[in-house]
């Protein structure tokens, strides 16, 4: 069944539109929102206003880049959740009105499922079943992926996400927002064994990152009181040590899940999967445990509409459409 689908992503602070034709991405346009940098984090109201300004130009550019007209579309897809309510509302409302005006089906997409299915945009692609470590600013999960549309969350964070832990740690060190990528960059020249930070072990496959944030805050306060220039003089080593602790926390549970399920097909997804330390650690563990590992291209790690589009493609093929009554779901769960 041939398909041309427009996909819209607006879950947080990136407005994105993509076009997928018969399972191949033809356009993936992303408009970022620099306004949040001055506040040190995403301001939900400002994010939703920026989406309102960006969505029409982004959609127009996506259609132009794909060299199609709106009359050629077979369906419109959108991120229903999880995410910020106001941001989701902009994308959801636009998608519903666009589909209604064209008289074509509407497809809702779970943001976290889309991160996982980003693995199927390009080769190499995982074989089912596989385990996916989904890591972002809002989520940390180990997901058993049974097929394109059937997934089971084996474990997840009980408090903060690892992406938030990266960003908050960077902020404590005086790095500007978004701090996670900057912490990663600084860590590349540091000694990861210089300082020790706690690794919290939760039952089962669950995670907790609130404790390590508190430990880092106490570490910063204690050392800066004794030596005001401590952070500046030791920044690469501190960043490397923090990054090591966060990555080791992630990997301990992933190794346990792989060993107990017997699955050796392993993927990572989400914004934090762009972290160089995590990507290298996954490769190192692949050799140690004989895993087949899969890492999406950097452009498909952070929020983007291409991952919404590839998910919509599989839902379109399965005839899984939604209706005009669909509303944003900020806490949307992965559907089994």
C-alpha positions in Angstrom: 0.0 0.0 0.0 1.6 3.3 -1.1 1.6 6.1 1.4 2.7 9.7 1.6 2.5 11.0 5.2 3.1 14.4 6.8 4.3 14.1 10.4 4.4 16.8 13.0 6.4 16.8 16.3 5.8 19.5 19.0 6.3 17.7 22.3 8.8 20.1 23.9 10.8 23.0 22.4 11.5 21.8 18.8 8.9 22.3 16.1 9.4 19.7 13.4 7.7 18.4 10.3 8.7 15.5 8.1 7.4 13.8 5.0 7.7 10.0 4.5 6.9 8.3 1.2 6.5 4.6 1.2 8.7 4.2 4.3 11.5 6.6 3.2 12.1 9.9 4.8 12.0 12.7 2.1 12.2 15.7 4.4 12.9 16.4 8.1 12.7 20.0 9.1 13.4 21.2 12.7 13.0 24.7 14.1 14.7 25.1 17.5 13.8 27.6 20.1 16.7 29.6 21.4 14.6 31.7 23.7 14.8 29.2 26.5 18.6 29.6 26.9 18.2 32.9 28.9 16.0 31.1 31.4 18.2 28.0 31.9 15.5 25.6 30.9 12.3 25.2 28.8 9.5 27.6 29.7 6.3 25.8 28.6 4.2 28.9 27.8 7.0 30.3 25.6 7.5 26.9 23.9 3.8 26.7 22.9 3.9 30.3 21.5 7.0 29.5 19.5 5.3 26.4 18.1 2.4 28.6 16.9 4.9 30.8 15.1 7.0 28.0 13.6 4.6 25.3 12.6 3.3 26.7 9.3 6.7 27.7 7.9 8.1 24.3 9.0 5.3 22.3 7.4 5.6 24.4 4.2 9.3 23.8 4.0 8.9 20.1 4.6 6.4 19.8 1.7 8.6 21.9 -0.5 11.7 19.8 0.3 9.9 16.6 -0.4 8.6 18.1 -3.7 5.0 17.2 -3.0 1.7 19.2 -2.5 -0.7 18.8 0.3 -3.2 17.3 -2.0 -0.9 14.3 -2.5 -0.9 13.4 1.2 -2.5 10.2 2.3 -2.4 10.9 6.1 -1.3 13.4 8.7 0.5 12.2 11.8 1.3 14.0 15.1 2.8 13.5 18.5 -0.1 13.0 21.0 2.2 12.6 24.0 4.1 12.5 26.3 5.3 16.0 26.5 4.3 19.6 27.5 0.5 20.1 27.3 0.6 23.5 25.5 3.3 22.4 23.1 1.4 19.2 22.2 -1.8 21.1 21.8 -0.3 23.2 19.0 0.8 20.2 17.0 -2.3 18.2 17.7 -4.7 21.0 16.7 -2.8 21.8 13.5 -2.7 18.1 12.5 -6.4 17.6 13.1 -7.4 20.7 11.2 -5.0 19.9 8.3 -6.3 16.3 8.0 -9.9 17.4 8.3 -9.5 20.0 5.6 -7.9 17.5 3.2 -10.3 14.7 4.1 -7.5 12.2 4.9 -6.8 10.0 8.0 -5.2 11.1 11.2 -2.5 9.1 13.0 -1.5 9.7 16.6 2.0 8.7 17.7 3.6 8.1 21.1 6.8 10.2 21.3 8.8 7.5 23.1 7.7 4.7 20.7 8.9 7.0 17.9 12.3 7.5 19.5 12.6 3.7 19.4 11.4 3.3 15.9 14.0 5.9 14.7 16.2 2.8 14.4 14.2 1.8 11.3 14.8 5.0 9.3 18.3 3.9 8.1 20.3 0.7 8.0 21.4 -1.2 9.9 18.1 -2.1 11.6 17.6 -4.2 14.7 16.0 -7.6 14.6 13.0 -8.4 16.8 12.9 -8.8 19.7 15.4 -6.2 20.8 16.0 -4.2 24.0 16.1 -0.4 23.7 17.5 2.0 26.3 15.5 5.2 25.8 17.1 8.1 27.5 16.0 11.7 27.3 15.3 14.8 29.4 12.0 13.5 30.5 12.3 9.7 30.3 14.7 6.8 31.1 13.3 3.4 30.2 14.4 -0.1 29.2 11.9 -1.3 26.6 11.4 -4.8 25.2 10.5 -4.2 21.5 8.6 -7.2 20.2 7.6 -5.7 16.8 7.0 -2.3 15.2 3.9 -1.6 17.3 4.2 -3.9 20.3 6.5 -2.8 23.1 6.8 -3.5 26.9 8.5 -1.2 29.4 10.7 -3.4 31.6 12.0 -0.7 33.8 12.0 3.1 34.1 13.1 6.0 36.3 11.2 6.4 39.6 12.0 10.1 39.8 14.2 12.1 37.5 15.3 11.2 34.0 19.0 10.8 33.2 18.8 13.7 30.7 17.6 16.0 33.5 20.5 14.7 35.7 23.0 15.7 33.0 21.4 19.2 32.5 21.1 19.9 36.2 24.6 18.7 36.9 25.9 21.0 34.2 23.9 23.9 35.7 25.5 23.3 39.1 28.9 23.5 37.4 28.0 26.9 35.8 27.5 25.6 32.3 24.9 27.3 30.2 21.6 25.7 29.0 21.3 23.2 27.5 24.2 21.9 29.7 24.1 18.1 28.9 25.9 18.4 25.6 28.5 20.8 27.1 29.1 18.5 30.0 29.7 15.7 27.5 32.2 17.9 25.5 34.1 18.8 28.6 34.2 15.2 29.8 36.1 14.1 26.7 39.3 15.7 28.0 38.8 14.8 31.6 39.7 11.9 33.9 36.6 9.9 34.7 38.2 8.3 37.7 39.2 11.5 39.4 36.1 11.8 41.6 33.5 9.3 42.8 29.8 9.7 42.7 27.2 7.3 43.9 25.4 4.7 41.7 21.9 4.1 43.0 20.6 0.5 42.6 16.8 0.2 42.4 14.8 -3.1 42.4 14.3 -4.8 39.1 15.1 -2.7 36.1 14.0 0.7 37.5 16.3 3.7 37.9 16.7 6.7 40.3 18.7 9.8 39.6 17.6 12.2 42.3 20.2 10.9 44.7 23.2 11.5 42.4 22.0 15.1 41.8 22.0 15.7 45.5 25.4 14.2 45.8 26.8 16.4 43.1 25.2 19.5 44.7 26.9 18.6 48.0 30.2 18.0 46.2 30.1 21.4 44.6 29.1 23.2 47.7 31.7 21.5 49.9 34.6 22.0 47.5 33.9 25.6 46.4 33.6 26.7 50.1 37.1 25.3 50.7 38.5 26.5 47.3 36.5 29.1 45.4 38.1 28.3 42.0 37.7 24.5 42.4 35.1 24.1 39.6 37.0 26.1 37.1 40.3 24.4 37.8 38.9 20.9 37.7 36.0 21.2 35.3 36.9 18.5 32.7 37.7 15.9 35.5 34.4 16.7 37.3 32.4 16.4 34.1 34.1 13.1 33.2 33.4 11.7 36.6 29.8 12.7 36.6 29.3 11.3 33.2 30.9 8.0 34.1 28.6 7.6 37.1 25.4 8.3 35.1 26.4 6.0 32.3 27.4 3.2 34.7 24.0 3.5 36.3 22.3 3.1 33.0 24.4 0.2 31.9 24.1 -1.9 35.0 20.4 -2.3 34.5 20.7 -2.8 30.7 23.3 -5.5 31.2 21.0 -7.3 33.7 18.0 -7.0 31.3 20.0 -8.4 28.4 21.4 -11.3 30.5 18.0 -12.2 32.0 16.1 -12.0 28.7 18.9 -13.6 26.7 18.5 -10.8 24.1 21.6 -9.6 22.3 20.0 -7.1 20.0 20.5 -3.8 21.8 19.6 -0.2 20.8 19.7 3.2 22.4 17.4 6.1 21.6 16.4 9.5 22.8 18.3 12.8 23.1 20.9 11.4 25.6 21.7 8.7 23.0 23.7 11.4 21.3 26.1 11.5 24.3 29.5 10.4 23.1 30.4 8.7 26.3 27.2 6.6 26.2 27.7 5.7 22.6 31.3 4.6 23.2 30.3 2.6 26.2 27.5 0.8 24.3 30.1 -0.2 21.7 32.5 -1.4 24.3 29.9 -3.5 26.0 28.9 -4.9 22.6 32.4 -6.4 22.3 32.3 -7.6 25.9 28.9 -9.2 25.9 28.7 -10.1 22.1 25.8 -7.7 21.5 24.6 -6.4 18.2 24.2 -2.7 18.9 22.2 0.0 17.1 22.7 3.7 17.4 20.5 6.2 15.4 22.1 9.0 13.5 22.6 12.1 15.6 19.8 13.9 13.7 17.3 11.3 14.8 18.4 11.2 18.5 17.0 14.5 19.5 13.3 15.4 19.0 12.4 15.3 15.3 9.5 14.6 13.0 11.2 11.9 11.0 10.8 9.5 13.9 7.1 10.4 14.1 6.9 9.8 10.4 8.4 6.3 10.5 6.1 5.3 13.3 3.2 6.6 11.4 4.2 4.6 8.4 3.9 1.3 10.3 0.6 2.4 11.9 -0.7 3.4 8.4 0.2 0.0 7.0 -1.6 -1.6 10.0 -4.7 0.6 9.5 -4.3 2.2 13.0 -5.9 5.6 12.7 -7.3 8.0 15.2 -10.2 10.4 15.1 -10.9 14.1 15.5 -11.6 13.6 19.2 -8.0 12.8 19.9 -6.5 15.3 22.5 -3.0 15.7 23.8 -1.9 13.3 26.5 1.1 14.7 28.4 1.6 11.4 30.3 0.9 9.1 27.4 2.2 5.5 28.0 3.7 3.1 25.5 0.9 1.0 24.2 1.3 -2.8 24.5 
